[in-house]
Amino acid sequence: MEKHWRSIEEFHGGKDPGPETEAGQEHRNAVLDLLDSRAVDSPATRRDFLKLFGFSIATATVVSSCEKPVQKAIPYLIRPEEVTPGQASYYASTFYDGSEYCSVLVKVRDGRPIKIEGNHRSPVSHGGTSARVQASVLNLYDEARYRDPMISREPVSWEETDRLVREKLSSGRRTVLVTPTVISPSTREAIGLFLKAYPGAEWIQYDETPASGIREAHRILFGRSLIPGFHFDTADYILSLDADFLGTWLAPVEFTRDYASTREVSSTRPRMSRHVQVESGFSVTGTSADIRLPVTPRESQLMLAAIYNRVADATGYPSLLAPPPVHDVEAMTAGLLEHRGRSLVVSGSNDPDVQVLVGGLNYMLGNYGQTLDLDRCIMLKQGDDAKFVDFVASLENGEVDNLVLVNVNPLYSLGGFDALGKAGFTVYAGTAMNETAEACRVVCPDHHYLEAWGDAEPVTASYSLQQPCIRPIFNTRAFQDSLLAWAGETQSYGDLLRSWWKENLAPSAPEGFEAWWKHTLQQGYLEKEPGHPVLEYTPPRVALEPAESGLSLILYQPVSLNDGRYANNPWLQELPDPVSKVCWDNYLAVSPADAEEKGLRDEMVVTLDGIAVPVLVQPGQARGTVSLALGYGRTRAGKVGDHLGINGFRWITRRNGHRCYVNDRIRMEATGETYPLARTQTHHTMEGRPIVRETTLEEYRKDPCAGNHFHVETEAHHQTLYPGVKFDGFHWGLVVDLNKCTGCNNCIVACTAENNVATVGKEEVRNRRIMHWIRIDRYYSGEPGNPQVLHQPVICQHCDNAPCENVCPVSATMHSNEGLNQVAYARCIGTKYCINNCPYRVRRFNWFKYVKNDRFDFNQNSDLSRLALNPDVTVRERGVIEKCSFCVQRIQEKKMEAKLENRALTDGEVQPACVQSCPAGALVFGNLNDEGSEVSRLKKQERNYHLLEELHTLPSVGYLTRVRNSPPGSPGNHEEQNEHNG
């Protein structure tokens, strides 16, 4: 087996600094005033009390009687007919935040939306979600939301607001409406009525992170501005150049589902797609690649041009004049030509010159109509950078009298945008506070999407509906209703929505429109037959510059905060980065070679053009490049998100009129200072054990047990004097396919929302007290310059021979008759013996009281934010152990439903939150006693193994060995190594 490691220090045989050293400081505070009346609220008293008295059972029992959360039940005086108290209702709806789309089901308990699930009927998102979609329910209860319309920061009535706005819009000469990309056909109709009411008014769509380069490239190649549909599920060979299509690029949920379907491998189907990733920083997509090449952005362009010319020569098209590439491209060219019509080339660059080469390459390979779809185009990212540049110029010249901004934040995301004050009159319509809204004269609070009607067309001829799941919490109004009111329209937006669907989409069905409308609302989506445009191809003409040797800054969107709109969401702030495992901050990722050359180490501070940024030495970062996440550095996000990290948008550059995420003109200097970062990967140790297992497709074809022989040997030598454990009825288990897991972290947020997991903040994460029930470990293999990565989700293994159960002095942790390892919170006295005896380090201890505690003012402190709590799951007290329960509340719910309907549970009917939310389908849950269940089938595969199975804990969670489709000798293939060391 090859060597796996988690950090640079571990690779060189040392221990990780930072959090490891802080573990011994947990007892740093002495026991003072133990009997003081404030002792219960002290953050250290209880633990020090137990330490002082030797963790005796009697003492621990006394101390554990701390204050319990008060729970109140308010019955309906007049109960709505369709609502049963205590039972959840689900509403099909649509999530769209101006950048990302998902068809969703909203779980509502007693009138409160508390959980977002994917709509499995959707032909676009296929039932998947992202971490941002899962966390969006918390934004509904965000205290940073505007509660009333305001004029000059003073709350006013809607009547007064409308009167002022209509007066100003009518008297101004030039009015400009700026929105994010609008994919709602009915909203476009409302905007059309607004523009008609004010002749000369303009509408500009502005994307914080644009993709206008792709649209411009297709206009050059085909005469039509569009983003084609990408079918990763039909691609056998994928070449991605700086496109994080599994993380944040365009439609990651849809792409993840399609991509994962090509990574399924078994002894009966030993084939899978090959994925080559060429990039500078280490992305989520790069961690899943079979072959990864870390290069600078300019080197990537030259490689693309060289591949283009070789394919052009092979297919009879004219080649381009381009400097020679720095890296060899023969293998990639051969792979693409071998898979003509079954390959796919994508690029995350917003440079039209790069996208023209990508489009031309796909055309010559015959991919359009196969892996690329011009019939069902992606309707996201319609912003026009060139048009917005002209608008900014006219704004700076004082040519804009009235400016209406809707849910955009150019003061934050557009570096140097300081001309807002030159507009005569400014109006902002949006859901929450931001930098742009605070600078506008009038603020019109918008509904959260869970409070509003709406629709969407994310893909050509594929529609979905959005319906309100709760009455507006504050005095807000849909921005479409505001536009209609200012246009002098009497109809509401809800009426306009219905009439548009009736006139444009509803069939002439005999049952009538109302029946069709109700059915479509319940389904949540509608698909129509798209047109079939015939587009004529024009070979590109591109001039590329030679490679530069300076330092390049790569700006990227993190999977948590995206472009910064979720900065005030504590679930996403505490979500570890899939690669670095840093949370609550952004940082400058530096390659190990550059760090050694410049004398840099983790947490040292450097300056970029005079701005201080902490450093993280990132294995796999291309030499000569540094990376910085966007979305941080907000100043008007709210109490959670303000002043965290650095705003990277200031370094956005322009090329051919389009904003680009690469800056080759930066200066980096060391300061000698340090800045602490919170990382979760080094909280636990491998002890040199074979935790993760992987092999290559070539070896797997020879032997399905390749990479997993240790499991076979362990199973053969398992001997015990004790009788085997048997479970009558159900025996719940889970299997994780490491081939499909991308490390996107969606399951972590889904689990947090479902099980009321507390957010602890940066300092407590550094103290190794993060409360997440799911830990996705990231392991490197190979050399630090270009390692490969493997993600491994780790939860409670629900061992049938659990070492945690027999050490609990009060039997608070026990085994159910269905194979679940359970914790009785009311009985737990917090000795932590179970934590010490758990070899998987998956049990969490509540060091503090997180409810109604100003120290942890995140999502469980205020009355508003606690509306997001799931009433089916107990909110844990201070001094209590908690861990994954396999979402036992969901198991019981489905069992009760089946009992009431007098039927048996079907395979796949019970799904824990992590399983239901995974867009890749990497997690499978079910009854191990059912030989025909999917989880039983996977457990029988030769790839299946268990963590630390030599300890004979008999886990109920299995893992399928990672298989890479990388040929021998390729970058990142390390089959020659046989040492395995944590």
N, C-alpha and C positions, 0 to 999 in steps of 0.2 A: 504493500500500500504506500501511497505517496504521503508526504508530510503535509499536514494542515496546520495553519497558524492564524491568529486573529489580529496581530499587530506587529509592527516593526521590531519592538523589543522582544516579543515572543519568538519571532523568526530567528533572531540572533541568540536565543537561548536564555534570555533574561526574563524578568517579571515586568508586568505593566506598571508604570508609575501612575500617579494621580489617584483615582478612586481606591486602588488597592491599598495605598498607604493610609487612606482616610478610614478604612474599615476598623482600624484599631483605635480610632478616636471616638467611637460611639459612647464610650463610658467617660468622656472627658470631664463631664460636669459632676461635681461632688453632690452627695445627698445632703440637702439643706432644708431645714424646716419641714421635715416629713409630715408632721401633724398639722401643718398650717392649713387654714381653710382654703387656700388657693392651690393645694397640692394636686387636686384632681385635674386642674387645668394646666399644670406645668408640663411642658413637653418632655422632660427628662425624669420626673419624679418616680413614675411607676416602675420604669426599668431599673433605675438605681435602687429603688426600694427592694425589688426582687433580688438584685445582685447582692445587696447588703445582707439579706436574710437567707441567702443560699437557695433561692428559688423553691422554698418549701411550699408544699401544697396548701397548707392552711393559710399561710401569708398571702400566697398568690390568689387564693379564693377570695380573701377579704378585699384585696386591692382591685380585683377585677370588677368589683361592684361599682364601676363608674357610671356616670349619667348615661342613660339610654336615649336614643332619638325619640322625640315625641311624634307619634303618628295619629293623625286625625282622619276620621271617616265622615264625609258629608253626604247624606242621602239625598236623592232627588225628591223634591216635594211633588212635582208632577213629572214623572219619568217619561222621556220621549219613547215612542213605541218601538223605534228601531234600535234603541240602546239598552243593553243589559248590563247593569253595574257589575264590574269585575270581569267582564268579557271584552276582549279587544275587537275592534272593527278595523277593516283594512280598506283603504281607498286607493284606487289606481290613479296615479298622477305623473307629473313630469318634473324632473330636476334639470334646470338650465341656469347657469350663473353668469352667462355672457361669454363663457369659454368652454365649458364642459357640459355634456348632455348625458342623461340617463332616464330611461323609463322606470318608474319606481312604484312600489306599494308602500303606503304610509300606515303604520300601525298606530291606532288611536285608542287610548284607554281613558274612559270617563271624560271624553271631550278634549284630551291632551295628546297631540302627536308625540310619541316617545321613541320611535324607531323607524328607520328607513330600510326597506328591503328592495331588491331588484325585481322587476316585473319579468318573470321567466317567459311570458308570452311575446315579449318584444322582439321583433326581428332585427333590431339594431343593437341593443345592449345585452340581449340574451339572458337577462336575469342577474347580470353582474352589477357591481357598484365599485366605486373607488373610496379611498379613505375620506376624501373631501365630501362625497355624497353622504356617507355614513355620519359624518360630523355636522352636516348642515342642519340637523334638527336642533343642535345646541345653539345655533345662531338665531333661531326663532325666539329663544329666551335670553338673548344677549342684552345686558343692561346698557350697552352702547348704542342701541337703536334709538332713533329719534321718535319721540312720543306725540308731538304736536307740530303742526306747521309753524314756521318761525319767520319773522321779518326782522332783520338786523339783530338776530340772536334772541328776540323776545317772542314767546308763544302767542299765537293769534288764532283766530277762527279760520276755517276753510273759506268762508264767504269773503272775509277781508283779504285773504291771500289771492283768491281768484280775481277779485276786483282790481287789485294792484297789478297783477300779472297781465290781465287783459288790457288794462290801460297802457302799460309800458309796451306790450307787443304791438298794439295798434298805432302807437305814435312813433315807433322806431322805423328806420329805413331798412336795416338789414338784420334779420334774425337767423341765428344758426342753432340747430338742434343737434347735439352730439350724444350718441348712444353707443353701447357695445354692439357687436354683431347681433342683429335681430333675426331669429329663425322662426318667429311666430308669424304666420300669415295674417292672422287677425290683428296683431299689433302693427304690422305694416299697413293694414287698412286704416287703423286709427291714426297713424302718422300721416298717411295720405290726406285724411280729412283735416288734420292740423295744418299741413302745408298749404292746402287749398284755402283755408280761412285766412292765411297771411301770405298773400302773393309776394314772391321774391324770397321767401324763407327757404333755407337750405337744410339738408339732412346729411350728416356725416357719421359714418360708423367707425369707431375707434377701438382697436384691440390693444390691450395693455402689452400682450406678447403676440405680435402679429405673425401671420403666415402669408402675407401678400406676395412674397417672392414666388410661391408656388402658383398663385393665380396669374401673376404676370408672365411666368414662364409658359403656361399653357395658352395664354393669349398670343405669345410670340410663336409658339409651335403649331397651335390649332386654330388661332383666331378667336378664341373664346376664353374669358377669364373664369377659371373654375379650379376646384380641388377634386380630383377623381376619387372614387371609392377604392380602398385598398383591401385586397382579399388575401390576407396572410394564410388563410386555411387552405388555399390551393397552391401555395408557393412551396416548391421543394428546395429552392436555393434563395436565401435572403441576404442581400448586401445592404447594410445600413451604415450611412455616413453621418455621424453625430445626430441621429434621430432616435430620441428616447421614446419609441412608440409603445413600450410597455409601462412607461412612467407618466409622462405628461404631454406627449406630442399628439395633437389633434384629438383622437378618440381612443385613449388607452384602454378603456374597458372593453370596447368592441374588439380592438386589436389583440388584447390579451386572450380573450376567449378563442379567437381564430388561431392565434399562434400556438396556444396550448394544445389544440387539436392535432397539430402536426408533430408534437413532441411525445405522443403516446407510443410506447414501445412495449412489446411483450414477446415471449418465445414464439408465439404463433404469428406475430407481426413485427419482425425485427428490422423495421425501417423508420426513419424520421427525417425531417427537413434538416438542412445544414444552414447555420446562421453565422455570418461573418459580420463583425462590428468594427468599424473604423471610427475612432473617436479620440478626443483629447482628455476629457475628464471621465471618471468612472461613473457611468449611468446605471440605472436599474436594468435597462435593456442590455448593456454591456456585460452585466453579471450573468445573464442567461445565454450569452453567445457561445458557440462552439469554438470559434476562433476570434480573438480580439487583438486589434493592432492599435496601440497607443501612438498617435502621431499628432503633429501640430495641424491647425486648420489649413494652412497654406499647403502643407504636404498632402493633406487629404484631397484638396482640390486638384493637385497635380496627378495624384493617383487616379482620381475620377477621370481626368482628361485622357490619361494614358489608356485606361480601360475603354473609354469611349472610342478612341482611335483604333484600338485593336479589334473591337467589335465592328466598327465601321468598315475596316478592311476586310473582315470575314463575311460581312453581309452586303457589300457592294455600295455603301454610302460614303460620301466624301468625309475625310478626316479633317481635324483642326490643327492649327499651328499652336503648339504648346511646348513649354520647356519639358525636359525629361523628368520622370518621377524620381523621387529619392528612394522609394521602396519598390521591391519587385511586385508586379501585379499579374504575372503569368498565371498563377494558380487560380486567382479570382476570375480572370477573363475566361479561362477554360471552364470553370464551374458554371459561369453564366451562359456560355455558348452551349454547353452540354444540356442545360435545362431551359432552352428557348420555349417561351410560352408558359413555363412553369417556374420562372424566376421572378424576383421583385427587387428593385433598387429604390431606396428611399433616402432622403437627406433632410436633416433638421435645420439646414441653413436657410436664412431668409434672403440670401443673395440671389437675384434672378438669374445671374450667369451660371451659378451652380445648379439651380433647379432646371434650367434649360438643358444642361448636359444630362441630368438625371432623366428628364422626360424623353430626350432623344435616345438615350440608352435603352430605356424601356420599350420605346417604339421599335427600334431595330431588333430587339430580342423577341418581338411579337407578344409582349406582355399586355398591351391594351386589348381589352375584350376578354382577357383570361384572369390575370391577377390584378389588373387595374380596370376600373369600371367607369366609363364615361356616361352611362345611362343613369346610374344612381350616384350622383356626386355628393360629396360632403358639403353641407351648407354652413358649417361653422367658419369662423375666421374670415369674414367678408370685408374687414376693414381695409381701407385704401390709404396706404402710407403717404403716397404722393399728394393726394387730395388733402390729407390732414396737414401736411407741411405747408401747403398754400394757405390753408385756413389760419395756421399759427402766424404766418407772415402778415396776413391781413389783420389779425387781432393785435399784433404788435404795432401796426400802423394806425390803430384806432378806428378801423373801418367796420367793426362789429358793434351794433347798438345793443342788441339783445342776445344773450347766450343762455341757452337751456341745456343743462347737462343731466344725463340720466344714468345713474349707476356706473359712472366712470370716474377715474381719479388721476387725471393727467398731471396735477401738481406733484404727485408722488412718482408716477411711472414714466414721466417724460422729463428727462434731465434738462434743467434750465428753463422750464416752462414757468415763466414769471410774468406773463403778459395778461393774466386773468383780470387784473385790476384795471386794465385798459378798456375792457368791455363796458358799455354804458350801463347795462342792467344784467345781473346774473341770477339764475335760478338753478337750484340743484334738486333733483328728485332721486331719492335712493333710500335704501333700507337702514343703513347704519352710518355712523359718524366716520368721516375721513378727511384728509387734508384739503381736498377740493371743496367739499361741502362747507367746511368751516370758513372758507374764503368767499363764499357766495352770500349775496344779500338775502335771498329768499331760499328757504329749505322746505321742501315738500316731502314728508316721510312716505315712503313706499311700503306696500305690503311685503312681508316675507312670502316666498313662493308657496308656503304651506297655508297661507291665508288668502290666496288669490286664485282667480280664474286665469286660464291661459292655454296656449297650444304651442306646438312646435313642429317644424319640418327639418329634422337634423340631417336627413338624407333625402334626395330628390324623390318625391312621391311617397314618402313614408312619414305619417303624421302621428302625433300623440296629443292627448289632452291633459290639462292640468286643472285640478279642482281644489277648492278650499277645504281643508280638513279641520279648521278651527276658526271661530270668529276672530277678527282682528283684535289683538291684545291691546294695542294702543290706538290713538286717534290718527290712523294712517289711511292712505287712499292709494289704490293702484295708479301707477304713473300714466297708464293708458286712460283712466278716467280723468286724470288731470288734463291731459292733452285734449280730450273730448270737451271738457268743460271750458277750456280756454278757446277752443274752436267754436264755441257757441252751440254744440250738439246737446240735445236733450236725452239721447239714449245712453245707457250705461255701457261699459265695456263688456259686461257679461251678455247683454243683449246683442251687441255687435258680434261677439264671438259666435253665439248660436246662429245668428242670421248668416254669417259668412260660411259656416259649415253647412248650413241648410242649402245655400245657393250654390256652393262650389264642390261639396264633397258628398252630400247625402244622396243616395240612390232614390229612384222613384219606387220605393218599396210599398207593397200593399198594406203593410201594418202601420205605415205613416212615419213621420219624422220623429215623433216623441219616443216611440218604441226603439227606433234605430239609434237615437241619441242616447237613450238610457243604456242600451247594450254597448255602445261604443265607449261611454264613460266607464262602464264596468271593466271592459277589456283594457282601456287605457291607450289603445293605439289603433291606427287604421292604415292599411297599405293599399296603394293604388298602382296601376300599371304606369311605369315611367315612359317618357318619349325615347326615341332612338335616334339621336342626332348623328348626322354624317359629317365628320370633321376632316378637313384636309391637312396633311402634315407638311410643315415647312422645315427643312433641315436647319439647325441653328448655326449662328455665326458668333463665336465667343472668343475674346482675347484674354488670356490668363497671364498674370504677372509671375515672375520667378519667385521662388520661396524666399522669405525673409528670415533673418536669424535672431530677431529680437524676442523679448518675452511677450507672450500672448495671454491675455485675460479672457477666459471663457465664462460667460454668464449663462446660468441655466435655471430652469424652474424646478424647485423641489417638489416631491410628491405630497408634501404636507401643506405648505402655505400657497403653492402655485405662484401667482403673481402678487401676493400680498393681501388679497381680499379676505383671507382667513386668519390674519395675524392676531385677531382678538379671540380666537377659538382655542381654549386651553387643551382640548383633546389633541389638536393638531400641533400645537407648540411642543407638547411632551412626546410626540411621536418621533421615535429615533429615525434618523436618515437611514435608508436601507443599506447603504454602503459604509459610511463612516460611523453610524450609530450615535451621532451627536444630536442633541435636541436643545431647544430653547435658544439657539444661536445659529448664525451662519459663520463661516470661517473661510480662510484662503487655503485651498487644497494645493499642496506643493509636492512634486515628485520626490522620491527618496534620493535620487541622484542630485537634483538641484538643491535639496535641503542639506545634503552632506557638503556640497561645494560651497554653499553660502553660510554654513554653520547654523542652520535653523533646526529647531526641534518643536515638538507639539507644544502648543499654548504660548509660544513666543509671539510677540507682536511686531508686525512690520507696517510700513505705511505704503499705500498705493496713492500716488499723487498727493501725498500729505494726509490721507485718511488712514487712521489706525485700524488694522484688521488682525485678528489672531490667526495663527498658522496651524494647520493640521497636515502632517506628513502622510500623504495618501498613496499607498501602493497602487500601481497601474496608471497613475497620472502621467501623461506624456511629458517627456523632458522638454524644457523650454516653454511650458505652459503652466498657468495657475487657474484654478476654477473658483467661482464665488456664486452662491445661490442668491437668486432674486427673492423678493417677497418680505425681506426683513428691513429694519431701519424705519419703521412707521413711527410717526409722531402724533397722529390723531386717529389711532385705531381703537383705543379703549384702555382700561386699566390693565388688561392682560398683555396686550400686544405693543404698547408704546415703548419705544427706546430699547428694543431688543435687536441686536445685530446692526448690520450696515446696509444702507440702501445701495444696491448694485446698479440700479437704473441710471445712475449718474455716468456710468461708463458705456452706455449704449452708443454705438456708432451708426453711421449711415453709409450705405453703398448703393449706388444707382437709385438714390431716393428712398431706399427701404431701410428700416431699422434692422441692425444686425447685432448678434450677441457675442461678437468677437472684437476685442480692442487690442491692437498691436502697438499702441503708443503709451504704455504705462511705465511708470518708474516705481520700483520696489526697493525699499530700504529698511534695514533692521533697526529697531529702536532699543533693544536691550530690556524691554519690559515684558511682562507676561500677563496672560488673561486666562482665567479658568474656563474650561469647556466641560459640559456634562455629557459623558458617554456611557452607554449601557453594555457594550460588547464585552468589556473586561471585568464585569461584575462577578463572573464565575470562572472556574478553571476546568480544563479538560483532563488534567492529571495524566497526560500522555495516552489517553484511551482512544480507541477507534470510534469516535462519535459519529463521524460522517463517512459515507462510503460512496465511491464513484468508480466508473469504468468508461471505456469507449465503446462505441457501437461495433467496431470491428471485433473487439474482444468478446462482447456480449453475443454476437452471432456465433462465435466459436463455442462459448460456454455461457448459458443463461445465468449461471451462478457467479459470473465474473465480478470481482470486487466485493463479493459477499460470502466468501468461503468461511469466514470466521463464524457466521451465523449457522452454517451447516454443521460445523464442528461443535459449536456450543449446544445446538439442539440434540446432537447425537450423544453427548456426554452429560445431559441433564439427568441427575439421579437424586432421589430424595426418599427418606423414610416416611415422609408424611403422605397422607392420601391426597390425590389430586383435587383441585377446586372445581366444583360443578355448580352450575347455575341453571335452575329450572326456568323456563319461559324465556326471558330476555337476558342477553349478556352483551352490553353495549361496548362497541369498539370503534376505533377510528384509524384510517390509513392516510398517510401523507405521501403524495407522489413528488419526490424531489425533482423530477424532470419537469414538472409543471409549475412548481412554486417559483415565483419571480421575486419574492421578497417585498411586495408592494406595500405591506403593512395594513392592508384593508381589514384583515381579520382582527387586528389589534383594536382598531377603532370600533368595529362592530361589537366585539366582546365588551369593550368599555361602556358602550351605550346600553347593551342588553343587561349587563350585570352590575351597573352602578359602581364601576371601578373608580376610585378616587384619583384626582390629579394632585401631585405633591409639589411640583415646582422644581426649578433648576437645582437649588441647594440640596434638596433631599434626594434628587437623582444622583448627584455627586456623592451623597452619603450612602448610596446603594440601597435606597428605600423606595424605588419605583414600584408601583402597585400593579402593573399590567399582569394579567393572568396568562397572556401569551408572550413568549419571548422568541423573536426570530433571530437566531444566531447566524452570523455571517462568518464563513471560514474561507481563508485564502489557501491556495496551493501553488507551488512554483516559486519563482524568484520575485522579489518585490517590484522589479521594474515592469513586469507584465504577468501578474498572477491570474489564475482563474478563481472564480468565486462560487461558493455553494451556500444557499440559504437553507436553514433548517428550523422550522417552527417547533418550539418546545412548549408543551403544556403539561399539566398533571397527567402522568401516564396511566393513572387508575389501575395500579398494579394489583393483580390477584394475590400476590404475596407481598403486600406493601410494608416496607420497613418503618413507615411513619406511624402505623396503627398500633403496633405493640409497645411503643414507648410513651404514648400519651397517658399521663397519670390519672386522667378523669374520663378516658374513653370518649373524648370529644371528636376524634377522627375515627371513622369506622368504615366497614364495607357493607354495601347494601346487597340484597339478594339478586340484584341485576348487574353486579360487577362494578358499581360506582364507588369510588373512594369519597366519602362524604365528611363534612365538618358541621358539627352542631355548634353554631355560634354562641348560643346561650350557655353552653356547657364549657366552652373553651376558656381557660384561665391564662393563656399566653405564656406558657413556659418555654416555648420554641424548641422543645425536644424534637418535635416532628420535623422542623426545618433542618436541624442538625443531622437528622437521620435520613433525610431525603437525598438520594444521590443525584437527583435531577435538578435540584435547586429551583423548584417551581412553586413553593409555598410562600405567601407574603404575610408579613406581620404589620398590623396597624399601629405604627409608632405614635400616632396622634389621633385626635378627634378631628375629622375632616369636615363634619357637618357643623354649620354655624360657627366657624372658627375664622376670624379675620386674618389669621396668619396664612390660611390657605383659601384666599378669596378668589376661587376659580369657578367651579360649577356646582358646588354643594353648599355655598355659604348664604346666598340670598334666597328669598322666597321665590323670586322669578326663575332663577336658574335651576332650582330644585324641581320645577315642573317637568323637567326632562327625565327625572328618575323613573325607573321601572318599578311599579308597585308590586310586581310578582317576585322581586328579589330584595332580600333584607339589606338595609344599609348597615354596614358593619360598624361596630364600636371600636374605640381605642382599646388596644390590648388583645385583639382577636386575630386569629390566623384565618386567612382566606386563600382560595385557589380556584382553578378551573373545576367546574361541577358538571361538565358536559351539558351545560344548560338544562339542568334537571327539571326546571319549571316548564320548559318546552316539551320534554319527554312526558311529563305528567299531563300536560294539556292535550297532547295528541292521543295519549292512552285514554283519557276521559272522553274525547270526541269519538274515538272508535268504539268505546263501550256503549255510549249513548246511541250510536248508530248500529249497534249489534253486529260488528264486523271486526276482522283482524287488522292490525296495523300493516300497511304495505311498505315494501322496501323503499327507503328514501323519503318517507313521509315525515319522519322526525329528523330535523336538521338543527344542530346548534348554530348560534349566530355566526361563528367563524366559517362553518361549512356553507351556509346559505349565502354569505356575502362574497365568497371567493370567486372572482371573475374567471380564473383559470380552471376551476374545478379540481384543484390540487388536493382538496380534503374530501374524504368520503367517510360517512358515518352510517352505522347500522347495527343490526343484531348479529353477533358472531355465532349464535346458535342456529341461525338460518343458513343452511348450506347454500341456498340459492341467492343470498344477498350479495350485493356488489362488494361490500366490505369483506365478506368471507372469500370471495373470488380473488380479491387483491391480496389478502393475507396468505393465500396459497401460492402466489407467484414466487419465482426463484429470487426475485429482487427484494423481497420483503425481509426486513430485519427489525430488531428492537434495540433501543438504547440500553447500553450496559447490560445486555442480556446474560453476561457471565455471572452477574450477581443473583440471578434466579429470582428477580422480583416479579416476573411474569406480567409485563406491561400489557395493557389493552390497546396501546397505540403502536402502530407499525409504520415503518418508513420504507419506501421503495428506492433502491439504489439509483443514484444519478447516472445517467448514460449520456455521454457527449459524442456528437458526430464530428469529431475532429480527427483528421488523418494523422498517422505517425509522422513526427517531424514538424508538425504545424506549430505556430506560436501558441504557447499555453498548454501543449500536450506534454505531460510529465510522466509518461508511463515508465520511464527508466528508473524513477525513484521508487524505492521500496520501504524507506524509513517512514514510520508514522509516529508523529510526536506532537503532543498538544503544546 
